[in-house]
């Protein structure tokens, strides 16, 4: 009877011994980054074994891994070199595959994977069917496929289709497996992810790490200098592990209003203190990105959350006004030493930024005119640019050249996600995309109305942050980039299961 446990323990000891030997052989030749990833991977394996909660551990790992913005084009042996239009995988995919494997193992070998308690699963009353939950994403994928079939380079389009398919898989898996433990894991890990990115981004700016995150830890830095030999403060901006300020700032824009919502709607001191800490760190990271529109939109979003809280009588008007005055004064005093840098950032290249986006938008409209209904085809925008805007076509190719072998998808599409979808997938594709976003927003509002306490505040903040994100996407394409795109799927499942799951966070 006791033979199996002894065998398992013996296998575990042997496995750990093998890992130790492998580390002893490999570790001396590893770079700092490789060693860090090796330790993180080993820690994940140990946590999986020791926690008895494989789904929670893997889901948390998936959400954190999404913020490591790297794309690996490992399929060139199959598809040939298709440059940035090629098929690729991201580190988070490893966790997604593991989540699917755990679910399959749970059904094939009952008892191997611990099951959730009956009180921890979705309530049967009001629980949407999986088809209803995923329908907006499935409709979007259907239009995506139609556009891909008619594309000039359908192989490029079907490479892009894998990204939509992964979105659907994440959404469906979460709805099929969601428990209260997974719900809190997702929310907690999203908060942790924002904290890590904001903290790392702030360190990058304070320590002048510039483009190299490892320089914070003493590694080599890729400092950007002006012609006069001084550090270019306009380039000293927070990037986190997302690789660019204009990816990090919209990512934080998703989540920061949710922290304020939890702070205002919670009545538990510990929850409020944690929310306040997350909010302050997130604001610091947002400011460190020096991204103008996201900072402005964050300010408006936080104000809107506070006003709704006043209407809901969870915040007094006097307290709201006093907090606004104190916060504004504190920010003004903190900004005085950096007044010149802030002014240069606000006014220095404003006209060039507007001109660049306007010309790119005009190019997108010209591409759309070639195929109004279903567009030129997903991932085929570079073909349209070659026809209608040689300058921007050259920019995309030059960006690929400058990537220097780094595993990053070098793209520079139109800086308006709506016009990007219009050009590549036409009116039908844009309509399906907007319907998907509207569904996410509606589910956030529904979660706010159905829940109580901090959960209601979180859903309210996410809804307001989503509105701000929809505005921000008129100026960039970050929502369609991997970290925010798959985070959107997680958020869609998190808020979509609130009415039936009824998680409680006072």
N, C-alpha and C positions, 0 to 999 in steps of 0.2 A: 504493500500500500504506500510505503514511503519512498519507494525506489524512484518514482518520477520527480518529486521535488529535489532529491539528492542529485539526480542526473542534471536537472535544470541548473542547480547551484554549481555543479561541477563544470557544466558548459559555460556558465557565466564567468567563472574564475579563469577558465582557459581562454575565453574570448578577451577578457580584460588583460590577461597576460600577453596575448597576441597584439592587442592594441598598444600595450606598453613597449613591446619590442619594436613595433613599427614606428612609434614616436621616437624611440631612441635612435633609430636608423635615419629617419627622415628629418627630424627637427633641426639638426645643425645646418641644413641647406635651405630651410624655409625662409622666405621673406617675412617681415613683420605682419603684413596683411594675411599671408597664407597661414602663419602660426595662429593669428587671431581667429580666423575662420575654422581652423582645426580644433581649437579649444572650444569654440561655440558649438561645433558639430558634436564633439564628444560630450559636452554638457547636455545637449539635447537628447542624445542617446541615453545617458545616465538618468535624466529626468523622466524619460519615457518608461524606463524599467522600474524606477523607484516610486513614481507617483501613482501608478495604476490608473492614470487618466490620459491615455494616449491621444484621444481626440482633442482634449483641451490643450495639451502640450503642442500638438501639431498645428492646431488652429492658431495658437499664439505665435508659433514660429512662422507660420505663413504670413500673418499680418505684419510682423516685424521684417521678414525677408522682402516684402513688397517695397520697402523703402530703400533697399539696396539696388539702385537703378543700374543694373547691368544686363545686357542682352548677349547671349552666346550663340553665334552662328555655326552650330556644330553639324549642320546637315548639308554642307556644300558637296560632300561626296555623293549625295542623292540628287540635289537640285542644281548643282553648279553654283558658281559665284554670282549671286544676284545682288550683291552689295547690301545696302540698307533695306532693300525690298525683299530680302531673303527670309527664309524660315529660321526662327530662333527660339531659344528657351531662356527662362529667367530663373534665378535661384529659388524663388517662391514656388515654382512648379514642382520642385522636389517634395515640398511639404504637401502640396495638393495631391500628388500621386500617392504619397503615404496615407493621407486621409481616406482616399478612395480604397486603398488596399486594406486599411483597418476596417472599413465598413463591409467590404466583401468578406473578410475573415470573420467578422461578427455574425454574418448570415450563414457562412459555410460551416464554421465551427463554433456553434453557440457555447458560451461559457468561457471562451478564450479571452475575449474582450469584455471587461466589466460593463454591464448595462446600467443605465441610469435608473434611479428610483422612479416609481410611478408618479410621485408628487413633483418630479423635476422635469417632466416632459410637457409637450404642448397640450393645452386643454382641448378637449374634443369639440366643445361648443365654440363656434365662431372661427375655428381653425380653417384657413383657406386650403383648397386642394392645391397640389403641387403645380398642376397645369395653370390654375388661376394665378398663383404666386409668380410663376415664371413667364406668363403669357406676353407681357410687354417686351421682354428680352427675346422671346422666341419669334415674335413678329418682326422685331428689328433684325434678327438673324435671317429670317426668310427674305426680307427685302435686300439684305446684304448679299445673299446668295444669288438672287436675280441679277443684281448689278454686277457681281463677279462673273457670271456666265457671259455677259455681254461686253466685258472689258477687253481692251486691246491686248493686255497681258493678263489673262485669267490666272496664270500660275502665281503672279504677284498677288492678285486679289485673294486667292485661296490661302496664301501664306498669312494674309491679314485676317482671313476668316477664322483662323485658329484662335485669334485673340478674342473674338466674339464668342466662340465656342467655350473657351475657358471661363469667360464671364458667366455664361449660362450654367456651366458645371458647378462653379462656386456657389451660385445662387440656389441651384437645385439641391446640392449637397447640404447646404446650411438649412434649408427648409425641411429636408427629410430627416435631418439628424438633430435639429435644434432642441436643446434643453436649457433649463435655467442656468446650469453650470456653463454650458457653451456660450450662452448669451452674455453672462458676466465676464467670461474669458475674452470674448470679442471686444466688449466695451472697455474692459481694463487694459487689454493689449493695445487698442487704439490710443488710449490715453498715454500709455507707456511709450508708444511709438512717437507720438507728438512731443512728449517730454524729451526723449532721446534726440530727435531731430532738432528741436529748438535749442537744447543744451549744446549739442555739437556745433550747430550753426553759430551760436553766440560765441563759443570758444574760438571758432575760426576767425571771427572778426576781431575779438579782443587780443588774440595772439598773432594776428596777421598771417593766418595759415593760408589764406587765399585759396588756390585751387586744390591744394593737397591737404586732405583731412589728416593724414598720418604725420604731418608736420606738427600737429598739436601734441603728438606723443614723442616728438623728437626726431621724426623722419625728415626726409628731404622735402623742401618746400618749392613750389612753383610760383614764387612771388611775382606779381606783375608790377613793373616800374614805369614811370613816366619818362619822357625824353630827358628830363632833368636829373634822372637817376634816383628819384624818390618813389616810395611806395604809392601806387595809384589807388587812392582811397575809394574811387568809384568802382574799382574791381574787388576791393576788400569787402565782399558780401557773403552772407551765410548761404551755404549750399547743403549742409548736412551730408548724407550719403545719397541724396537724390541727384547730386551732380550739378545743379544749376539753381540760382535763386528763384527763377521764374517757374520752377517745379516745386520748390520747397514752400514758397509763400502760398500758392493756391492749396497745397496739401494742408497746411495749417489753417487756412481759411475755412476748410471743411469742418474743423473740430473745435476751434477756439470758442465760438458761441455756445457750444454744448457744455463746455466747462463752466461758463457763466450761468447757464441755465441750471446746472446741478448745484452751483453755489447758492443761487437765489431760491430755488424751490425745495432744497433739502432742509430738514429741521434737526439733523444730527451733526453735532459739532465736528466730529472727525471727518465726515464726508465734506463738509463745507471747507475745512482747512485744506484737505487734499485738493479740492476743486480750485481753491484760491491759489495754491501753489502751482498747479498745472496752468491756470490762466496767466499768472504772472510770468512764468517761464515761457509760455507760448507767445505772449506779447513781446517779450524780449527777443525771441527768435524771429518773430515776424518783422520787428523793426530792424533786426540785423540783416535781413534779406535786402533791405533798401529798395523793395519793390513798391512802386508808388501806388498803383491802383489797389493791390491787395491790402496795403496798410490802410488806405482810405475806406475800403469796403469793410474791413474788420472793425474799424471805429464805428461805422454806421450800423453794422450788424449787432455789435455789443450794445449800442444805444437802443436799438429796436427791441432786443431781448429784455433790457431793463424796463422799457416803457410797457411792454406786455406784462411783465411781472408786476408793475404798479397797477395795471388794470385788473390783474388777477388777485390783487390784494395780498401778495406775498412779499411785497416791497413797498414801503411807504414812499410817498413823493418827496418828503423831506430828506429821507436817507438817500434816495436816488440822486437828488440835487447836490447834497453834501459830498457824496462819493465822487460825482462828476467833477466838482470843483477841485477836490483834493487830487484826483487822478490827473486832471489837466495841469494843475500847478506843478505836480511832481514831474510830469513828462517835460514841461517847459524848462524847469530847472535843470533836469538831466540833459536836455538838448543844447543848453547854452554853450558848453565847450565844443560842440560839433556843429555850430551854426553855419560855418562856411561850407562844410562838407554837405550838410543837409540842403543848403541853398543850391549848391552845384548839382546835386542829385535831382532836385525838383525842377530846376530851370535849365540845367546845362545842355542836355541833349533832347529836350522835349519835342522841339520841332522836327528833328531828325526821326524820332520815334514815330511821330504821327505820320510823317511823309512815308516812311517805310511801310507801315501797316496799311495806309490808304492805297498805295501802289500794289501791294500784295493782294488786297481785297479786290481790286479791279482785275487783277490777273485771274483770281478765282472765279469771278463773274464771267469772264471771257471763256474760261474752260467749261463752265456750266452751260453756256449757250450752245456748246457743241452737242450736248446730250442732256436736255432739260429734265427728262423723266427719271432716268436711273443713273445719270452721271457718267463720267469717263471710266469709272470702275475703282473699287477700293484699292489703295496703294498704287494707283496709276497716275497720281497727281503730277509726278515728275515728268511724265510724257506730255501732259497738257502744258506744263510750264515751258518745256522746250519749244512748243509751238507758239505760245502767246507771250512769254516773257523770258527771253534768253538770259537776262541779267539774273533773275531768281533761279533759273535752271543752273546757271554757273555757280551760284551761291550754294546750292544743295550739293553739287559735285565737289566743290572746294571744301565743304564741311566734311565730307567723307574722307577726303585726302588728309585733312588736318587731324582726324581722329587718332592717327598714329598707332593703329593696332589695338587700341583700348577696346574692350568688349562693350561698346556702347553703340546703340543704333543712332547713327548720325543723320538726323532729319531736320528740315527747316520748312515745314509746310506753312500755308497761310495762317497768320496769327489771329484767327477767328474760327473757333471750332465749328460754328454753324455754317460758315462759308466753306470750310474744309469738307464737311459732309455734303453740302450742296453740290460742290464741284465734283466730288468723287462718287456720290451715290444718288444725286439728283433730288428732285422734290420729294419723291417717295422715301428715299433714305433719310433725308433731313426730317421729314414728318415722323418717321418711326423713331428716330433718335430723340426728338423733342418729346414725343409721347412717353418714351422710357424715362426721361428726366422728370416729366410731369408726374408720372406714377410714383417715382421715388419721393418727390416733394409731398404728394398727397399722403403717402404712407407715414411720412414724418409727422405731418399735421394730425393724422388719425391717431398715431401713437401718443402725441401730446395730449389729445383729448381723452384717450382711453386710460392713460396711466395716472399715477399720483406721485407726489413727492419728487425726489431727484430724477426718477425715470421720466416723468412728465417734463421736467426742466431740460433734460438731455435731448429729448425729442424736439422740444421747442427750439433749442439752440441749434440743433442739426438742421431743422427746417429753415431757420433764418440764415444759417450758414450756406445752405443749398441755394437760397435765393441770391445771396451775394456771389456764390460760385457761378450761377447762371449769367450774372452780369459780367463777371471777370472773364468768362469764356468768349466774350466779344472781342477780347484783347489778346488772347493766347489760345493754345491748343492743349494745355496741360491735362485737361480732363480725359483726353484720348490717349495720353501717355500711360505706360504700364502702372506706375505706383498709384495714381489717382483713379485710373479706370477700374482696376480690380478692387480697390478700396471702396469704390462706389457700389460694387456688387455686395461686399460685406455689409455696408451700411443699409442697402436695400433689404437684405435679409434681417438685419438687426431690428430695424424699425417696423418691418412687415410682420414680425412675429410678436410684437408687443401686445396687441389686443388679445391674442389667444394664449400666449405664454404668461402674461401678467407678472413680469418680474417686479420685485419689491426692493427699492433702495430709498430709504427715508432721508 
